[in-house]
């Protein structure tokens, strides 16, 4: 790392409060994401569903990310990042409140609609907040700044699992699917009503808190970086983006990474229940341990990026995660459980690092390009469903972890070739070479 790079400031003067406020959004969508992950285990028991059926929760959730990311990018390109944040928070609030009528109708589809609306809000928030954080300081420290902001995401994740553990999973009736099948409809409906009311409570409570955040954002003067609109030319923008190798492959890597992350976390409780014979409430403690490790590791990796290339860290982490996944598949008992927890430590730097590497040097195309990296979150829906299907077919949740193993291999390959992809991008753009010197790109963050 050069002396000049070391002296680059992390934030521009006057951006501290906006940075804190926007970073709080990373906490909030982490909370929502991981409360949702626990719903797979909850609905499996409440409605006696298969793993594939419960994966529709993630299909609704991350399907919304895919559908709303590009409209969000167009909106913030035409207006401002602040507009996107306010609209995103508004949908987040609405989706959370929709859990109340869903708990009354007791229809699985109504919960999926609520989750779709909620996740649509999160998609808009992420599309706006990620590039906004990158724009708050020098480009050379953009990846490190994004990793710092993203470090608060797992804190929200831990809080989400804690809320779910206390208010949802601990309230589940422990009757098995076989026992529920023998109950009369009135008795079963009474049990399910209590359980679904427990599901609804934390989401409505979060909505009240979100209203306070919405007001804080509304009355905050955002830095000029958030107001850099510009002419909207979608077709030329898409053409430039698809001809930018390092961006295209970052989108591919992000799709597989997010699929791996959501698959790992969605079925952590199921795996722990199988391997050490615990119920949902007890197994969620191991899930929380994984998130704590994820949080601590993200701060550690953020610090390491001052001295080690993000590309190298990404490669080492992807390989280590793949090895741990093999232990999950072939190991058993606590060995498999501890390996599963360890994967979260290695995953911690992947999303923001891939994102930061992908959007670097995109210039006026950053907002639309950023939406592509958010749309790649669709991997959380597609790959989690594939993992659920494998689990149902094999009747062994451990075999389903072959799916995230393949995903980590893809991320490792991307990290290994990212230097060459960056040079190809420079060669294609010509004039961008000064803004994207090879040495600097590999040293930033």
C-alpha angles and dihedrals in degrees: 000000000000124000090244091056092050091054095053110116120238095224136023117244113278096020099099098097095043088047091053092046095049091043088058086065090061086057092050099050089045088056092050095044095054097040084057092050090060091053090075090066091040097052092042087064099033096052100020093241133169121245090256092052092051090049087072085079089066092040090057092042100047093031086065089053089056095046098045103038097081095043086049091052091049090050095050090042090055096039126008143296087250091059090052092050093051093048091046093051090048092056090043088056094045094049091049092051091050088069087076098064089038090058089054097049090041089210117147090213091058091055089050090053091051090050091048092054092044093049091047087061091049090050090056091046093052093045089055102034102048098057090036090060090047090052094053094084145006116326090234091067096038097108093047091047091051091048089052092052091044089053088077091055094078090048086062089044091056091048090050092053091044091053090047093047093050102037105026117020095040089054096055117116107240094222110130125233089259092052092047090051089061095050122100114251095252093053093045092048091052091053093046092048091057092046094048091048087056089051091052098049102073093045094054090046091053090051091062091053091047091058089063091051090049090056092047091053092044093058098040121101104229122213118264090254088074091055098055098122114158133169116317111229106161101177096050089044092053090048092053093046096050088051092054105090099195090052097046094050091045088059090051092048091047091053092055095040094052090046090054094046096049092043092050094048097039092058101033092098091047092050094049091047090054098044102041101021101242131145123244094271094051094042091052089068089067090048089053090050088055091053092048089053089047090054096047092045092052091057089047093050091046089056092045090055089073087070109019129056113257087226092058093046090050092052094049092046094049092050092047091048091051091051092049090050090056089053089052090053099044100027127075142204117006093346090065092042093052091047089051091053091048091057089068090059091056093044093055099092099037106088100047092039094052089044094049093046091047100053097038112122096007092122112181089006093062097101095050091038090051090054089058090056089050092047086056085071083084083089087078089064100039100042096040089054090050089050091050091049092052089049092053093046096047095035086222121100092200091064089056089068089077084082097063089039089064089047093056090050089056091050090049091052090050091051091049094053099034093099091057091044090054092052090049089053091052092049091051095048096041097182091053092067093095092051092046108041109174096232094048093048092054093046102046126102 
